[in-house]
Amino acid sequence: MRLSDFIPHVYEPVLDAGRWQDTLDGLLDRLDATAGAIASVDSAEPEVSLDVVSKRLSDSPEFKHYAAKLQEEDSRTISRLLRSPAGRLIYDDDFLGDSLYGTGDRTGLWLRENFGVRCRVALRLESEGAWNALLVMHLPEEAAIVRQSEIGEVLTLAPHLARAIEIARPFHLLKSRFAAVLGVLDRFHLGVVILDGAARGDESRIVVTNRSAERVLERRDGLMLTGAKSLSARGEETRLALDRALEAAAKAARADSDDRGTLLAVPRGPGQDPYLLDVSPLAAGAASEIGRFRGVLVLIVDPDATAEISIEGLRAFFGLTETEETVGRLFVAGHSYAEIADIRGVAFETAKSQVRSLLAKTGATDRSAFVRTAAKFSLPVDRKDEENGA
């Protein structure tokens, strides 16, 4: 299988968390790895943290020994690796010295004796801060002779794996809380549009939307439906940029490219903040709620629909002061500099400076980007005990 043919499989767990082990096993097979794992710690939404082990390990009788005797020790090692630089392969010789062959590394000895593992390689995935993930590969070769082609594949696939983990978070949270995904999309308060990108040369057609996306499309103030039930935008430049983003993501889902998606601002009327679109490849297996599928996922940040957007996650992660938290809440709610100044009883320039300082601290460029960042650190997904249909 070509590398590009495997890329769609990386996105299959987005709508079906049960596919993570199959995706991991497929990746390990490409590398001739004996076994491996994906560990993801989600500081914003612990419910969607991942602890995925390859089938060869989880199905072995010896795995019970690992779970009972070694897992806690191994978890401490993984926690340390999660603080390593992102995007760099780390061999156990780098991290553990010679302990893979000594008595101090009990997990390494267990892997060697039971599965013939001679080398472990870890890679921390790039993320935007709300979560942290690690890919661990157990290899039969010595570290010195791991093939460069295998390393190249890992480094090519890793950004797709990170992307899949990122865009899967709200859907896994829906599954965790409501035992469904597509049937409860209205409980997720960002716009969701899923398009079928399977037909080469044809316009991608919308197959699923949630209520938040439908409200945006009904306004026709930046985004709209075409006659062929596809997604389009006002203004030729923006429309062409959106068409390119949709086609690039669809090509990746069809195994025709390695595109990981596009973040696109869609201008609206004068004085209105733009919509932000996060366009990604999407795939699903036959057992998913949508059936076997290759297409495009579009997440829409609507800066006018912020009632469900919390900045609690930003406060915790960035250590916002009480003033920054108050200003952040007002900014997310859509208040202007003048309104923030009036509400807080400060000068206009003070309010403006406080907002700019908050944007710089969180890495956002404008209000729409700030809303998007807040939504990443506190996913706007209903709690199960909320009144609207729990």
C-alpha positions in Angstrom: 0.0 0.0 0.0 1.3 3.4 -0.9 1.8 5.9 1.9 -0.9 8.2 0.5 -3.3 5.1 0.4 -2.8 4.7 4.2 -3.4 8.4 5.1 -7.3 8.1 4.9 -7.1 5.3 7.5 -5.4 7.7 10.0 -8.7 9.7 9.9 -11.1 6.8 10.4 -11.1 7.1 14.3 -12.4 10.7 14.1 -16.0 9.5 14.1 -15.3 6.1 15.6 -12.9 5.9 18.5 -13.0 2.1 18.3 -10.8 2.4 15.2 -7.8 3.7 17.0 -6.2 0.3 17.5 -6.7 -0.7 13.9 -5.1 2.6 12.7 -2.2 2.1 15.1 -1.7 -1.5 14.0 -1.8 -0.5 10.3 0.9 2.2 11.0 3.1 -0.3 12.9 2.8 -2.8 10.1 4.1 -0.3 7.7 7.2 0.2 9.8 7.7 -3.6 10.5 7.3 -2.7 14.2 6.6 -5.5 16.6 4.1 -3.5 18.7 3.5 0.0 19.9 1.1 2.5 21.6 -0.6 5.9 21.3 -0.9 7.8 24.6 -2.8 11.1 24.6 -3.4 13.2 27.7 -6.1 15.8 27.2 -5.7 18.4 29.9 -8.8 20.3 28.8 -11.2 17.3 28.4 -9.8 14.3 30.2 -12.7 12.2 29.0 -11.1 12.1 25.5 -7.6 11.1 26.6 -6.3 8.1 24.7 -4.4 5.0 25.9 -4.2 2.7 22.8 -2.0 -0.4 22.7 -1.4 -2.5 19.6 -3.5 -5.7 19.2 -0.5 -7.9 19.5 0.2 -6.6 23.0 -3.4 -6.3 24.2 -4.4 -9.8 23.0 -1.3 -11.6 24.5 -1.7 -13.6 27.8 1.4 -11.7 29.0 -0.4 -8.4 28.8 -2.1 -9.1 32.2 1.4 -9.1 33.8 2.2 -5.8 32.2 -1.1 -4.2 33.4 -0.6 -5.6 36.9 3.1 -5.1 37.4 4.6 -2.6 34.9 1.9 -0.2 33.7 2.3 2.3 36.5 6.1 2.4 36.1 5.6 2.8 32.3 3.1 5.6 32.8 5.8 7.6 34.6 8.2 7.1 31.6 5.4 8.2 29.2 4.8 11.3 31.3 8.4 12.3 31.0 8.4 11.6 27.2 5.3 13.8 26.9 7.6 16.7 28.0 10.1 16.0 25.2 10.5 18.2 22.1 7.7 17.7 19.6 8.5 16.2 16.2 11.8 14.6 17.2 12.3 10.8 17.3 13.6 9.7 20.7 15.3 6.3 21.0 15.5 4.5 24.4 19.3 4.9 24.2 18.7 8.7 24.2 16.2 8.6 27.0 17.2 5.6 29.1 20.8 5.1 28.4 21.7 1.4 28.4 18.9 0.4 30.7 16.9 -1.4 28.0 19.4 -4.3 28.5 19.7 -3.8 32.3 17.6 -4.7 35.3 16.4 -1.1 35.9 14.1 -1.1 32.8 11.6 -3.8 33.7 9.3 -2.9 30.8 12.1 -3.1 28.3 13.2 -6.5 29.6 9.6 -7.7 29.5 9.2 -6.5 25.8 12.5 -8.1 24.8 11.8 -11.5 26.5 8.2 -11.8 25.3 8.1 -10.0 22.0 11.7 -9.8 20.8 11.7 -6.0 21.0 15.2 -4.6 20.6 14.6 -0.9 20.2 11.9 1.5 21.3 11.3 4.8 19.5 9.0 7.6 20.8 7.7 10.7 19.0 5.7 13.4 20.7 3.1 14.8 18.3 2.7 18.5 17.5 -0.4 20.0 19.2 -1.9 23.3 20.0 -1.7 22.9 23.8 -5.1 21.5 24.9 -3.7 17.9 24.6 -0.4 16.2 24.4 0.2 12.9 22.6 2.9 10.3 22.1 3.5 7.6 19.5 5.6 4.8 20.8 7.0 2.1 18.4 8.6 -1.2 19.5 11.0 -2.4 16.9 12.9 -5.7 16.4 16.1 -4.1 15.1 18.8 -2.3 16.9 18.4 1.5 16.9 21.4 2.0 14.7 19.9 0.1 11.8 16.3 1.4 11.8 15.8 2.2 8.1 15.6 5.8 7.0 12.6 5.0 4.8 10.7 3.9 8.0 11.7 7.1 9.8 10.5 9.1 6.8 7.1 7.4 6.9 6.8 8.1 10.6 7.6 11.8 10.2 5.1 12.0 7.3 2.3 10.3 9.0 2.8 11.9 12.5 1.2 15.3 11.5 -1.9 13.4 10.2 -2.1 11.4 13.4 -1.9 14.7 15.4 -4.6 16.2 13.1 -6.9 13.2 13.6 -6.5 13.4 17.4 -7.3 17.1 17.3 -10.5 17.0 15.2 -11.7 13.8 16.9 -11.9 15.4 20.3 -15.5 16.8 20.2 -16.8 13.7 18.5 -15.2 11.4 21.1 -16.7 13.6 23.8 -20.1 13.3 22.3 -19.6 9.5 22.2 -18.5 9.4 25.8 -21.4 11.5 27.1 -24.3 10.4 24.8 -23.1 7.0 23.3 -23.6 8.5 19.8 -21.9 11.0 17.4 -23.9 12.0 14.3 -27.2 11.6 16.0 -26.3 14.2 18.7 -24.3 16.7 16.7 -26.6 19.5 17.8 -25.1 19.1 21.3 -21.8 20.4 19.9 -21.9 24.2 19.6 -19.5 24.8 16.7 -20.8 24.4 13.2 -20.2 20.9 11.7 -20.5 20.2 7.9 -19.5 16.9 6.5 -19.2 16.7 2.7 -18.9 13.6 0.4 -15.6 14.0 -1.4 -15.5 10.7 -3.1 -16.3 11.6 -6.7 -13.2 13.0 -8.6 -13.9 16.2 -10.5 -17.3 16.7 -9.0 -18.4 19.3 -6.4 -18.3 17.9 -2.9 -21.9 17.6 -1.6 -23.0 18.1 2.0 -24.3 15.0 3.6 -24.4 16.1 7.3 -24.8 19.4 9.1 -25.7 20.3 12.7 -27.9 23.1 13.9 -25.1 25.5 14.5 -23.9 25.2 10.9 -27.4 25.5 9.5 -27.9 28.8 11.4 -24.7 30.1 9.7 -25.8 29.0 6.2 -29.3 30.4 6.6 -27.8 33.9 7.2 -26.0 33.9 3.8 -23.7 36.6 5.2 -20.4 34.9 4.2 -21.2 31.2 3.8 -24.0 29.6 1.8 -25.2 26.5 0.0 -24.9 26.1 -3.8 -27.6 24.7 -5.9 -25.7 21.4 -5.9 -25.8 21.3 -2.1 -22.2 22.1 -1.6 -20.5 24.8 0.5 -19.6 28.1 -1.0 -18.6 31.7 0.2 -19.3 35.2 -0.8 -16.6 37.0 -2.8 -14.7 35.4 -5.6 -11.3 35.3 -3.8 -12.8 33.6 -0.7 -15.0 31.3 -2.8 -11.9 30.1 -4.7 -9.9 29.6 -1.5 -12.7 27.6 0.0 -13.0 25.5 -3.2 -9.3 24.8 -3.1 -9.4 23.8 0.6 -12.3 21.5 0.1 -10.7 19.8 -2.9 -7.4 19.4 -1.2 -9.0 17.7 1.8 -11.1 15.5 -0.4 -8.0 14.4 -2.4 -6.3 13.4 0.9 -9.4 11.4 1.9 -9.3 9.7 -1.5 -5.6 8.9 -1.0 -4.6 11.4 -3.8 -2.5 13.8 -1.7 -1.1 14.2 1.8 -3.0 17.5 2.6 -3.8 17.9 6.3 -6.4 20.6 6.0 -6.7 24.4 5.9 -7.8 27.1 8.4 -9.7 29.7 6.4 -11.2 33.1 7.4 -14.4 33.9 5.6 -15.2 37.7 5.6 -18.7 38.9 6.4 -20.3 42.4 6.2 -18.7 45.6 7.5 -18.0 45.6 11.2 -18.6 41.9 11.5 -16.0 39.4 12.7 -15.2 36.7 10.1 -16.2 33.0 10.3 -13.3 30.7 10.8 -13.4 27.4 8.9 -11.2 24.4 9.9 -11.2 22.1 6.8 -9.9 18.6 7.2 -9.9 15.2 5.4 -12.4 12.7 6.9 -12.7 9.0 6.6 -14.9 6.3 8.3 -15.0 2.5 8.3 -18.0 0.4 7.4 -19.0 -0.1 11.0 -19.2 3.7 11.8 -22.5 5.6 12.1 -22.0 7.0 8.6 -20.8 3.7 7.0 -17.6 3.5 4.8 -16.9 7.1 3.9 -14.2 9.3 2.4 -14.9 13.0 2.5 -14.3 16.4 4.1 -15.0 17.7 7.6 -15.6 21.5 8.1 -15.8 23.0 11.5 -17.2 26.5 11.6 -16.4 29.0 14.4 -19.3 31.6 14.4 -18.1 34.6 16.4 -21.8 35.6 17.0 -22.7 32.3 18.7 -20.6 32.3 21.8 -23.2 31.6 24.6 -21.7 28.1 25.0 -18.0 29.2 24.7 -16.2 29.1 28.1 -12.8 30.5 28.8 -12.2 28.3 31.8 -9.8 26.2 29.8 -7.8 29.2 28.8 -7.7 30.5 32.3 -6.3 27.2 33.6 -3.8 26.6 30.8 -2.5 30.2 30.3 -2.8 31.2 34.0 -5.0 34.2 33.2 -5.3 36.8 35.9 -8.6 37.8 37.3 -8.6 40.9 35.1 -7.6 38.9 32.0 -10.4 36.4 32.7 -13.0 39.2 33.0 -11.8 40.9 29.9 -11.7 37.6 28.1 -15.4 36.8 28.9 -16.5 40.2 27.7 -14.4 39.9 24.5 -15.8 36.4 23.7 -19.3 37.7 24.3 -18.8 40.3 21.5 -18.3 43.5 23.4 -16.3 46.2 21.7 -13.3 48.0 23.3 -15.7 50.9 24.3 -18.2 48.6 25.8 -15.5 46.7 27.8 -14.1 50.0 29.0 -17.6 51.2 30.1 -18.5 47.9 31.8 -15.2 47.8 33.7 -15.0 51.5 34.4 -11.6 52.0 32.7 -10.3 54.2 29.9 -10.9 53.1 26.3 -7.1 52.7 25.7 -6.8 50.6 28.9 -9.5 48.2 27.6 -7.8 48.1 24.2 -4.4 47.4 25.7 -5.9 44.6 27.9 -7.5 42.9 25.0 -4.3 43.1 22.9 -2.3 41.7 25.8 -4.8 38.8 26.1 -4.6 38.0 22.4 -0.8 38.0 22.6 -0.8 35.7 25.6 -3.1 33.1 24.0 -1.6 33.4 20.5 -4.8 34.6 18.9 -4.9 37.3 16.2 -8.4 38.6 16.5 -11.7 37.9 18.2 -12.7 35.0 15.9 -9.4 33.3 16.6 -9.7 33.9 20.3 -13.2 32.2 20.3 -11.7 29.3 18.4 -8.8 29.0 20.9 -11.3 29.1 23.8 -13.3 26.4 22.2 -10.3 24.2 21.9 -9.5 24.4 25.6 -13.2 24.1 26.7 -15.0 22.1 24.0 -18.5 23.5 23.7 -20.2 20.1 24.1 -23.3 19.7 26.3 -23.1 17.9 29.6 -25.2 14.8 29.8 -27.3 16.2 32.7 -28.3 19.4 30.9 -32.0 19.9 30.3 -32.0 20.0 26.5 -32.7 16.4 25.9 -30.3 14.6 28.3 
